[in-house]
C-alpha cells in the first residue's frame, strides 16, 4: 500500500473526477424533451425552406414583390417558431391526430388527397390553425380542452378544409393584388388629403388588406 500522502491525494482526486464524469455521462446521455422536439422539427424546417419557393404568379413586379414578402414571411414564421421550440414532438399524440385525420380524409377523398404534416403547438390556447401547403398545427390547449374525438375531429376538418381550398395562398395573392392596385393607392391618398373622417376611411381600407 502506498503511504505517500501526495500519491494518496492524487488518487483521491482522480477517483473524484472519474466518478463525476461517469455521473455526468449517465445523467446527460439523453436529450431533454424540448431538445428532442427541436431536433425532430429541425428536419421539417430544413425541408420546408427548400419546398416553399415562392411562385412567380402576379402580373406586375410590384404585386409579385408584395406577394413574395408575405409568402416568405410565412416560411420565416414557421422557421422561427421551430427555433423557439414552439412545437412538441410526441409520438403518441402525433399518431392519435394522424389517425383521426385519416378518418376525416376517407369521408372526402377528393378533397384530402394526401396526409398533412401535423405540428403539435405547445401553446395552452384552445386553437388550431392551417398554414397552407397541407400543413396544420394543433395546440396542446385544444387537445386538453376537447371532451370527445368528434369535437377534435370537427376542428381538424375545419383546418384541413382551409388547406384544401387553398385559403392561405389566395389570401396572400389577394393581399398583394390589393396593395399594388391603383384603387388602394387612390384610396390611401384620399385619406391623407381629407380633413374629416380619416379614421373611418382608413379603417375601411385596412379591412380590405
ABEGO torsion letter per residue (X at the ends): XBABAAAAAAAAAAAAAAAAAAAAAAAAABBBAAAAAAAAAAAAAAAAAAABBBBBABABAAAAAAAAAAAAAAAAAAAAAAAAGABBBBAAAAAAAAAAAAAAAAABAAABABBBBBBBBABABBBBBBAEGGBBBBBAAAAAABABAAAAAAAAAAAAAAAAAGAAAAAAAAAAAAAABAAAAAAAAAAAABABGAAAAAAAAAAAX
